[in-house]
Amino acid sequence: MSEQSSYTSDDIQVLEGLSAVRRRPGMYIGSTDQRGLHHLVYEVVDNSIDEALAGVCDRIEVTLHTDGSVSVEDNGRGIPVGIEKTTGRNTLEVVHTVLHAGGKFGGGGYKVASGLHGVGVSAVNALSSWLEVEVQRDGRRYSQRYEKGVPVTEVKDLGKASGHGTRTRFLPDSEIIHTLDYRFKTLAQRFREMAFLTKGLTIHARDLRDGREATYHFEGGLLAFIHLQNRNRKGLHAPFYVEAEVEGTAVEVALQYTDGYSESVFSFANNINTVDGGTHLTGFRSALTRSLNEYARTSGILKDNEGNFSGEDVREGLTALISVKLADPQFESQTKAKLGNAEVQQHVASVVGDALTKWLEKDAAAKTIINKATTARRARVAARQARELVLRKTALESSTLPGKLADCSERGADSTELFIVEGDSAGGSAKQGRDRRFQAILPLRGKILNVEKRRMDHALENLEIKALIQALGCGIGPQFDLGNLRYGKIIIMTDADVDGAHIMTLLLTFFFRYMDQLISGGHLFLAQPPLYRITSGKATEYVYTEQQKDAYVAGLETARFELQRYKGLGEMNADQLWETTMDPTARQLIQVTIDDAASADQVFDMLMGSDVPPRRKFIQTHAREVENLDV
């Protein structure tokens, strides 16, 4: 660790109070469900990441405790405990009880910071039943406890200490946060991401509920991230990498083209995954497109009578990571989904443009990349023609589609839903059992095309995909418009067998690659039909898992019962399908979300791509985790 600027009570500035957080938690953590729960953890870890970015912390410990609390400990400088000059209160208390109080305003505490202006830890405190913080600095140890954001003890001096750092432990308030069910895998993926982006940092995570743990440390930084993302793909060249600083903004970019067709680009600002992009991503894309077009012109590959490559052309098969670090990041909201600093666009564009131009002039991979863009352009023209042909059709015609849409009578995405059903048999039951007012049915015959192995022009020749595009009404690819979506819920309903699982995966791959806004917008769901119908006397019970079946049977007063295993939706009559799977008052739906786009990108490539050994290894590793699959 290196010595940096001082970090004292004088570096803390207070801007406003804490009153609104408990009233409107969504403004600060995005939601009060599992994602909001995880966001609380991220906010506290972000403070430790800030110490790592300052060069004064190289280890972070995160622990999920059995009581639902979480502790985060780092070996940074420790939060200051002197008197804060504006309020006359102890700085430790101010940081935890006042919004916009932190070492990120005056410039003395942090050069760059991932947390958003001191909102994070005070918001976590406000939304916790209790929070305890312990600080070691200047040879002493201090602590304070809060309940629902209010201090219940003074800052205590606990005596001498030999180390330095901060340890925070908190229990989210169940009156506000609807679940304390942390998903270790989701959290660990985020920690891995943070370790990639902070060279020399080690993050160790433990889950005391089941004993799982993981440690992340990557000296290779973004290059290591690129190698991980493309481990199941064939890279067309050695990764390109550049790192530079422009007017106080640190820019780091790594990229590699593969033989695939999907674009996998991820952007970060101060180690925060900006899932909606922003000015740094815009700067990267403009520099990439400009540099490749200039090279193609000067090298004679693009002729005078030919138009330039589009951004879509030059990003086919691209895996790229863009990371910027700056002193005053401006995000759209506390959840930090999009970077808004206007100057960053030019900073990234200049760094990437200069370095990429020099690299293209020297690297033999340049012509390979241009040839790929040329092929992509031809495919784009064909795809545009096919897409326009599909979108010109205003109705689904049974003579040209594999299944006929049974539409609902109501209009408007606020109240309607579309069931995508496997096969005509299940489609027939679904059409009879549905509520025709707001439920539409689209049966698909057979399996749709695996879009992971095909460009869009080939995908648009598939009849099932054409039916999906027309039924949804919002287009595909660059012309996708979520505002034109005809149904608020898109529900995939397939059999609980191997074919059903395959069809579901094909559909999820299609939506992830070509209509990911449906997922990020919260519109895509998976139906959960029952596995068994258990009849005992006059009582009938539907159960959805093997465990539920065993528990219900064990609780029966008599051993006489009938057990019906549903191998397919077509085995249910219309009333049963409605009662168990389609009735909004009784059904169980799983909403499809993407907690980690980089990991999702890897999984879809591994499951549906061309490389067989990784897929075999995945299946062998996770085979025992599969439930409710009838082979």
C-alpha positions in Angstrom: 0.0 0.0 0.0 1.2 3.5 -0.7 1.1 6.7 1.3 -1.6 9.1 0.1 -3.0 12.4 1.0 -4.3 12.9 4.6 -7.8 11.9 5.6 -9.0 13.7 8.7 -12.1 15.2 10.2 -11.4 18.4 8.2 -12.0 16.4 5.0 -15.7 15.7 5.9 -18.3 18.1 4.6 -22.0 18.0 5.5 -24.6 18.9 2.9 -28.0 17.7 4.2 -29.9 15.5 6.6 -31.1 11.9 6.5 -34.9 12.2 6.8 -36.1 10.9 3.4 -34.3 7.5 3.2 -36.7 5.4 5.2 -39.7 7.1 3.5 -38.5 6.5 0.0 -35.9 3.7 0.1 -36.2 3.0 -3.6 -34.6 6.3 -4.4 -31.5 5.2 -2.7 -31.1 1.5 -3.2 -33.4 0.9 -6.3 -35.9 -1.5 -4.7 -36.8 -3.2 -1.4 -36.6 -6.8 -2.8 -33.5 -9.0 -3.1 -31.8 -6.6 -5.4 -32.2 -3.8 -2.9 -30.9 -6.1 -0.2 -27.8 -6.8 -2.2 -27.4 -3.1 -3.0 -27.0 -2.4 0.8 -24.0 -4.8 0.8 -22.5 -3.1 -2.3 -22.8 0.3 -0.7 -20.8 -0.7 2.3 -18.2 -2.6 0.2 -17.9 0.5 -2.0 -16.6 2.5 0.9 -13.8 -0.1 1.3 -13.2 -0.1 -2.4 -12.6 3.7 -2.2 -9.8 3.0 0.3 -8.3 0.5 -2.2 -8.6 3.1 -5.0 -6.7 5.5 -2.8 -3.9 2.9 -2.4 -4.3 2.5 1.3 -6.2 -0.8 1.4 -5.4 -4.2 -0.1 -7.8 -6.6 1.6 -11.6 -6.6 2.1 -13.5 -9.3 4.1 -17.2 -9.8 3.6 -19.2 -12.1 5.8 -22.8 -13.2 5.6 -23.9 -14.2 9.2 -26.5 -16.7 10.2 -28.7 -14.0 11.8 -29.2 -12.2 8.4 -26.6 -9.5 9.2 -23.6 -8.7 7.0 -20.1 -7.5 8.1 -17.6 -5.7 5.8 -14.0 -5.2 7.1 -11.1 -3.5 5.4 -7.5 -2.7 6.3 -7.8 1.0 5.1 -7.1 4.1 7.1 -10.3 3.9 9.2 -13.1 6.4 9.3 -12.0 9.6 11.1 -13.2 10.0 14.7 -12.4 13.6 15.4 -14.9 16.4 15.7 -16.5 17.5 12.4 -16.2 21.3 12.2 -19.6 22.0 10.7 -21.8 20.1 13.2 -19.5 19.9 16.2 -20.3 16.2 16.4 -18.0 13.2 16.1 -17.1 12.5 12.5 -17.8 8.8 12.7 -21.4 9.6 13.8 -21.8 12.3 11.1 -20.7 9.9 8.3 -23.4 7.4 9.4 -26.3 9.7 10.1 -26.1 12.5 7.6 -26.7 12.2 3.9 -24.0 13.6 1.7 -21.5 13.6 4.5 -18.2 12.0 3.6 -14.6 12.4 2.5 -15.6 12.7 -1.2 -16.4 16.4 -1.4 -13.5 18.5 -0.2 -10.9 16.6 -2.3 -8.6 15.8 0.7 -10.1 12.4 1.5 -10.4 10.7 -1.9 -9.1 11.4 -5.4 -11.7 9.0 -6.8 -14.5 7.2 -5.1 -17.0 4.5 -6.1 -19.7 5.5 -3.5 -22.0 8.3 -4.5 -21.2 11.4 -2.4 -21.5 9.9 1.0 -25.1 8.7 0.6 -24.2 5.0 0.8 -23.3 4.2 4.3 -25.8 6.6 5.9 -28.6 5.2 3.7 -27.6 1.6 4.7 -27.7 2.8 8.4 -31.2 4.3 7.9 -32.5 1.1 6.4 -31.0 -1.3 9.0 -32.5 -2.5 12.2 -29.1 -2.0 13.7 -25.6 -1.1 12.5 -22.4 -1.4 14.4 -19.1 0.2 13.2 -15.6 -0.4 14.6 -12.7 1.7 13.6 -9.0 1.2 14.2 -6.7 4.2 13.5 -3.9 6.2 15.2 -3.2 3.3 17.5 -6.7 3.2 19.1 -10.0 1.3 18.5 -13.4 3.0 18.5 -17.0 1.9 18.0 -20.6 3.1 17.8 -24.0 1.4 17.5 -27.1 2.7 15.6 -30.7 1.5 15.4 -32.8 2.5 12.4 -30.2 5.2 11.7 -30.2 6.7 15.2 -27.1 6.5 17.4 -27.9 4.5 20.6 -24.3 4.8 22.0 -21.7 7.5 22.0 -18.5 6.9 20.0 -16.6 4.7 22.4 -12.8 4.5 22.8 -12.1 0.8 23.3 -8.4 1.2 24.0 -5.2 0.5 22.1 -5.1 -1.2 18.8 -2.2 -2.3 16.5 -4.0 -2.3 13.2 -6.0 0.1 11.0 -9.2 -0.1 9.1 -13.0 -0.2 9.4 -15.4 -3.0 10.2 -19.2 -2.5 9.7 -21.9 -5.0 10.6 -25.5 -4.3 9.9 -28.9 -6.1 9.9 -31.3 -4.8 7.2 -34.7 -3.7 8.6 -37.3 -6.3 7.8 -40.0 -3.6 8.0 -38.6 -2.1 4.9 -36.5 -4.7 3.1 -38.8 -7.6 2.2 -36.3 -10.4 2.3 -33.0 -11.3 4.0 -32.3 -14.1 1.6 -28.8 -13.1 0.3 -27.7 -14.9 -2.9 -24.0 -15.7 -2.3 -23.4 -16.4 -6.0 -24.7 -12.9 -7.0 -22.7 -11.1 -4.4 -19.5 -13.1 -5.2 -19.8 -12.3 -8.9 -19.9 -8.6 -8.0 -16.9 -9.0 -5.7 -15.0 -10.8 -8.4 -15.8 -7.9 -10.8 -14.4 -5.4 -8.2 -11.2 -7.4 -7.8 -10.7 -7.4 -11.6 -11.0 -3.6 -11.6 -8.7 -2.9 -8.7 -5.2 -4.4 -9.3 -3.6 -5.8 -6.1 -6.9 -6.0 -4.1 -8.0 -9.2 -2.5 -11.7 -9.7 -1.6 -12.6 -12.6 0.6 -16.3 -13.5 1.0 -17.7 -16.0 3.4 -21.3 -17.3 3.9 -21.6 -18.7 7.4 -25.1 -20.0 6.6 -23.7 -22.9 4.6 -19.9 -22.6 4.7 -19.3 -21.3 1.2 -16.4 -18.9 0.6 -14.5 -17.3 -2.3 -11.4 -15.3 -2.7 -10.6 -13.0 -5.6 -7.3 -11.4 -6.5 -6.2 -10.5 -10.1 -2.9 -8.9 -10.9 -3.8 -8.9 -14.6 -6.7 -6.5 -14.2 -8.9 -6.0 -17.3 -6.7 -8.3 -19.4 -7.6 -11.1 -17.0 -11.2 -10.1 -17.3 -11.0 -10.4 -21.1 -9.4 -13.8 -20.9 -12.2 -15.0 -18.6 -15.0 -13.6 -20.7 -13.6 -15.3 -23.8 -12.5 -18.5 -22.4 -15.1 -20.5 -24.3 -14.7 -18.4 -27.5 -12.0 -18.4 -30.2 -10.1 -15.1 -30.0 -9.0 -13.7 -33.4 -6.0 -11.9 -31.9 -4.2 -11.1 -28.7 -6.1 -8.6 -26.6 -5.7 -4.9 -27.1 -5.0 -2.9 -24.0 -4.5 0.8 -23.2 -4.2 2.7 -19.9 -3.8 6.5 -19.7 -4.9 9.6 -17.8 -6.5 12.7 -19.4 -7.2 15.8 -17.2 -7.5 13.8 -14.1 -9.6 11.0 -15.6 -8.0 7.6 -15.7 -9.0 5.5 -18.7 -8.4 1.8 -19.0 -9.7 -0.3 -21.9 -9.2 -3.9 -23.1 -10.8 -5.5 -26.1 -10.6 -8.6 -28.2 -12.6 -9.8 -31.2 -13.8 -13.4 -31.3 -15.4 -15.6 -34.0 -18.8 -15.1 -32.4 -21.6 -12.8 -33.5 -22.6 -11.1 -30.2 -21.3 -7.9 -28.8 -20.2 -8.2 -25.2 -19.2 -4.7 -24.0 -19.1 -3.8 -20.3 -18.4 -0.3 -18.8 -17.4 0.8 -15.4 -17.0 4.1 -13.6 -15.0 4.1 -10.4 -15.5 0.3 -10.3 -19.3 0.6 -10.6 -20.8 -1.4 -13.3 -22.7 1.1 -15.4 -25.2 -1.3 -16.9 -26.9 1.4 -18.9 -23.6 2.8 -20.2 -23.1 6.5 -20.4 -20.5 9.0 -21.8 -17.5 6.7 -21.4 -19.2 4.0 -23.5 -20.3 6.5 -26.1 -16.7 7.8 -26.3 -15.4 4.2 -26.7 -17.8 3.3 -29.4 -17.2 6.5 -31.5 -13.4 6.0 -31.3 -13.7 2.3 -32.3 -15.9 3.0 -35.3 -13.8 6.0 -36.5 -10.5 4.2 -36.1 -11.5 1.1 -38.0 -13.1 3.1 -40.8 -10.0 5.3 -41.1 -7.7 2.2 -41.2 -10.0 0.5 -43.8 -9.8 3.7 -46.0 -6.1 4.3 -45.8 -5.3 0.6 -46.4 -7.6 0.5 -49.4 -10.0 -2.2 -48.0 -12.9 0.3 -48.2 -13.1 1.8 -51.7 -14.2 5.4 -52.5 -17.6 4.2 -53.7 -18.3 2.2 -50.5 -19.9 3.6 -47.4 -18.4 3.5 -44.0 -18.8 0.6 -41.5 -21.5 1.3 -39.0 -21.0 0.9 -35.3 -23.0 -2.3 -35.5 -20.6 -3.7 -38.1 -17.5 -3.1 -36.1 -18.8 -4.5 -32.9 -19.8 -7.9 -34.1 -17.9 -10.5 -32.0 -16.4 -7.8 -29.9 -15.6 -8.3 -26.2 -14.6 -5.1 -24.5 -14.2 -3.6 -21.1 -14.1 0.2 -20.4 -13.1 1.4 -17.0 -12.8 5.1 -16.0 -11.9 6.6 -12.7 -12.6 10.2 -12.0 -12.9 12.6 -9.1 -16.6 13.7 -9.5 -18.7 11.0 -11.2 -22.2 12.1 -12.1 -24.6 9.2 -12.2 -28.3 9.2 -13.1 -29.3 7.9 -9.7 -28.0 6.4 -6.5 -28.1 3.0 -8.2 -25.4 4.3 -10.6 -26.6 2.7 -13.8 -25.4 5.4 -16.2 -22.5 7.8 -16.2 -23.3 11.4 -17.3 -20.0 13.4 -17.2 -19.9 15.0 -20.6 -16.1 15.5 -20.6 -15.5 11.8 -20.1 -16.7 11.1 -23.6 -13.9 13.0 -25.2 -11.3 11.7 -22.7 -12.1 8.1 -23.6 -12.4 8.8 -27.3 -9.0 10.4 -27.5 -7.2 7.7 -25.4 -8.8 4.8 -27.4 -8.6 6.5 -30.8 -4.9 7.3 -30.5 -3.9 3.9 -29.1 -6.1 1.9 -31.4 -4.9 3.7 -34.5 -1.3 2.9 -33.7 -2.2 -0.7 -32.8 -4.0 -1.3 -36.1 -1.0 0.0 -38.1 1.3 -2.5 -36.4 -0.8 -5.6 -35.6 -1.5 -8.3 -38.2 -4.9 -8.7 -36.6 -6.1 -5.5 -38.2 -7.1 -7.1 -41.6 -8.8 -9.9 -39.8 -11.0 -7.4 -37.8 -11.8 -5.4 -41.0 -12.7 -8.6 -42.9 -15.1 -9.6 -40.0 -16.6 -6.1 -40.1 -17.1 -6.4 -43.9 -18.9 -9.7 -43.5 -21.0 -8.2 -40.7 -22.0 -5.3 -43.0 -23.3 -7.6 -45.7 -25.2 -9.6 -43.0 -26.6 -6.3 -41.6 -28.0 -5.3 -45.0 -29.6 -8.7 -45.3 -30.9 -8.5 -41.8 -32.4 -5.1 -42.3 -34.3 -6.3 -45.4 -35.5 -9.4 -43.5 -36.5 -7.3 -40.5 -38.4 -4.8 -42.6 -40.2 -7.7 -44.2 -41.2 -9.1 -40.9 -42.3 -5.8 -39.5 -44.4 -5.0 -42.5 -46.7 -7.8 -41.6 -49.4 -6.3 -39.4 -51.0 -9.6 -38.4 -50.0 -13.2 -37.8 -51.1 -15.3 -40.6 -51.6 -19.0 -39.9 -50.5 -20.0 -43.3 -47.0 -18.7 -42.7 -46.4 -19.2 -39.0 -45.8 -22.3 -36.9 -48.5 -21.4 -34.4 -51.4 -19.0 -34.5 -51.6 -16.2 -31.9 -54.8 -16.3 -29.9 -54.9 -12.7 -28.9 -56.7 -11.1 -25.9 -59.5 -8.6 -26.1 -57.9 -5.9 -23.9 -55.2 -3.6 -25.3 -52.3 -2.0 -23.5 -49.2 -3.5 -21.8 -50.3 -2.4 -18.4 -53.0 -5.1 -18.2 -52.1 -7.9 -20.7 -49.8 -10.9 -20.9 -48.6 -13.3 -23.5 -47.9 -17.0 -22.8 -45.3 -18.5 -25.1 -46.3 -22.2 -25.1 -44.5 -25.3 -26.2 -46.5 -27.2 -28.8 -50.0 -27.4 -30.1 -51.3 -29.7 -27.3 -50.3 -27.4 -24.5 -51.4 -24.5 -26.7 -54.9 -25.9 -27.0 -55.3 -26.3 -23.2 -53.9 -22.8 -22.6 -56.3 -21.3 -25.1 -59.3 -23.0 -23.5 -58.2 -22.3 -19.9 -57.0 -18.7 -20.2 -58.9 -15.5 -19.4 -59.5 -14.2 -22.9 -59.8 -10.6 -21.6 -56.1 -10.1 -20.9 -54.2 -13.4 -21.7 -52.9 -14.1 -25.2 -51.4 -17.5 -26.3 -48.7 -18.1 -28.8 -47.9 -21.8 -29.4 -44.5 -22.6 -30.9 -44.1 -25.7 -33.0 -40.6 -27.2 -32.4 -37.5 -25.4 -31.3 -36.6 -21.9 -32.4 -33.2 -21.3 -34.0 -30.1 -21.1 -31.7 -29.2 -17.5 -32.2 -25.9 -17.9 -30.4 -24.6 -19.6 -33.5 -26.3 -17.4 -36.2 -26.3 -13.8 -37.3 -29.6 -11.9 -37.2 -30.3 -12.3 -40.9 -30.4 -16.1 -40.4 -32.5 -15.7 -37.2 -35.1 -13.6 -39.0 -35.7 -16.5 -41.5 -36.9 -18.7 -38.6 -40.7 -18.9 -38.5 -41.0 -19.1 -34.8 -38.8 -16.0 -34.3 -40.9 -14.1 -36.9 -44.0 -15.0 -34.9 -42.5 -13.8 -31.7 -41.4 -10.5 -33.2 -44.8 -9.8 -34.7 -46.7 -10.8 -31.6 -44.6 -8.6 -29.3 -44.8 -5.6 -31.6 -41.6 -3.8 -30.6 -39.2 -4.8 -33.3 -35.8 -6.3 -32.9 -32.2 -5.3 -32.8 -31.3 -1.6 -33.3 -35.0 -0.7 -34.0 -36.3 -2.4 -30.8 -38.7 0.0 -29.1 -40.0 -1.1 -25.7 -42.7 1.6 -25.9 -44.5 -0.5 -28.6 -44.6 -3.7 -26.5 -48.1 -5.1 -26.7 -48.0 -7.2 -23.5 -46.8 -6.2 -20.1 -45.8 -9.8 -19.1 -44.1 -12.2 -21.5 -44.4 -15.7 -19.9 -42.5 -18.7 -21.2 -44.5 -21.9 -20.4 -42.7 -25.2 -21.3 -42.8 -28.8 -20.1 -40.6 -29.9 -17.2 -38.6 -32.3 -19.3 -35.4 -32.2 -21.4 -37.0 -30.8 -24.5 -38.9 -28.2 -22.5 -35.7 -27.1 -20.8 -34.0 -26.8 -24.2 -36.8 -24.7 -25.7 -36.7 -22.4 -22.6 -33.0 -22.0 -23.0 -33.3 -21.2 -26.7 -35.9 -18.6 -25.9 -33.9 -17.0 -23.1 -30.9 -16.9 -25.4 -32.9 -15.1 -28.1 -34.4 -12.5 -25.6 -30.9 -11.9 -24.0 -29.2 -11.4 -27.3 -31.8 -9.4 -29.3 -34.4 -8.1 -26.8 -32.6 -7.7 -23.5 -34.7 -4.6 -22.7 -37.6 -7.0 -22.0 -35.4 -8.5 -19.2 -34.0 -5.2 -17.8 -37.6 -3.8 -18.0 -39.0 -6.6 -15.9 -41.3 -8.0 -18.5 -40.0 -11.6 -18.9 -41.2 -14.5 -16.7 -41.1 -18.2 -16.5 -44.3 -20.2 -15.6 -44.1 -22.8 -12.9 -46.6 -25.6 -13.7 -47.0 -28.2 -11.0 -45.2 -31.5 -11.0 -47.8 -33.6 -9.2 -51.5 -33.8 -8.5 -52.1 -35.6 -5.2 -55.6 -36.8 -4.4 -56.6 -38.1 -1.0 -60.3 -38.7 -0.5 -62.0 -35.5 -1.6 -58.9 -33.4 -1.1 -56.7 -32.4 -4.1 -53.3 -30.7 -3.8 -50.9 -29.6 -6.5 -47.2 -29.5 -5.7 -44.4 -27.9 -7.6 -41.2 -29.7 -6.3 -40.2 -33.2 -5.2 -39.7 -31.8 -1.7 -43.2 -30.4 -1.5 -44.6 -33.7 -2.7 -42.7 -35.7 0.0 -43.7 -33.3 2.7 -47.4 -33.3 1.7 -47.5 -37.1 1.5 -45.8 -37.5 4.8 -48.4 -35.3 6.4 -51.4 -37.2 5.1 -53.5 -38.9 7.8 -54.1 -41.8 5.6 -51.7 -43.8 3.4 -54.3 -44.0 0.6 -53.7 -41.4 -2.1 -53.4 -41.1 -5.8 -50.3 -39.5 -7.3 -50.3 -38.1 -10.9 -47.0 -36.9 -12.4 -47.4 -34.3 -15.1 -44.8 -34.9 -17.7 -46.2 -32.2 -20.0 -48.6 -29.3 -20.0 -50.7 -31.2 -22.5 -51.6 -33.7 -19.8 -53.5 -31.1 -17.9 -57.0 -30.2 -18.9 -57.9 -26.5 -19.4 -59.3 -26.0 -15.8 -56.2 -27.5 -14.2 -53.8 -25.4 -16.3 -55.7 -22.3 -15.3 -56.0 -23.2 -11.7 -52.3 -24.1 -11.2 -50.3 -22.1 -13.7 -52.3 -19.2 -15.3 -54.5 -17.8 -12.6 -52.8 -14.6 -11.4 -54.2 -15.1 -7.9 -52.7 -18.6 -7.5 -49.9 -19.2 -9.9 -46.1 -19.0 -9.3 -44.0 -17.0 -11.7 -40.3 -16.6 -11.8 -39.1 -13.2 -13.1 -36.1 -13.3 -15.3 -33.4 -10.9 -14.2 -29.8 -10.3 -15.0 -27.7 -9.6 -11.8 -24.4 -9.8 -13.7 -24.4 -9.2 -17.4 -20.8 -10.4 -17.8 -21.6 -13.7 -16.2 -24.8 -14.1 -18.1 -22.9 -13.5 -21.3 -20.5 -16.3 -20.4 -23.2 -18.7 -19.5 -25.2 -18.2 -22.7 -22.1 -18.5 -24.8 -21.0 -21.7 -23.0 -24.5 -23.3 -23.1 -25.4 -22.4 -26.6 -22.1 -21.7 -28.4 -20.0 -24.0 -30.5 -17.4 -25.1 -27.9 -18.6 -28.5 -26.5 -16.1 -29.3 -23.7 -17.0 -26.3 -21.5 -20.7 -27.2 -21.9 -20.0 -30.9 -21.0 -18.1 -29.8 -17.9 -20.9 -27.4 -16.8 -23.5 -30.1 -17.1 -21.4 -32.6 -15.2 -20.7 -30.1 -12.5 -24.3 -28.9 -12.0 -26.2 -32.1 -12.8 -27.0 -32.8 -9.2 -28.4 -29.3 -8.7 -31.2 -29.9 -11.3 -34.7 -30.3 -9.8 -38.0 -31.4 -11.4 -36.5 -32.5 -14.8 -38.2 -35.5 -16.3 -35.9 -37.4 -18.7 
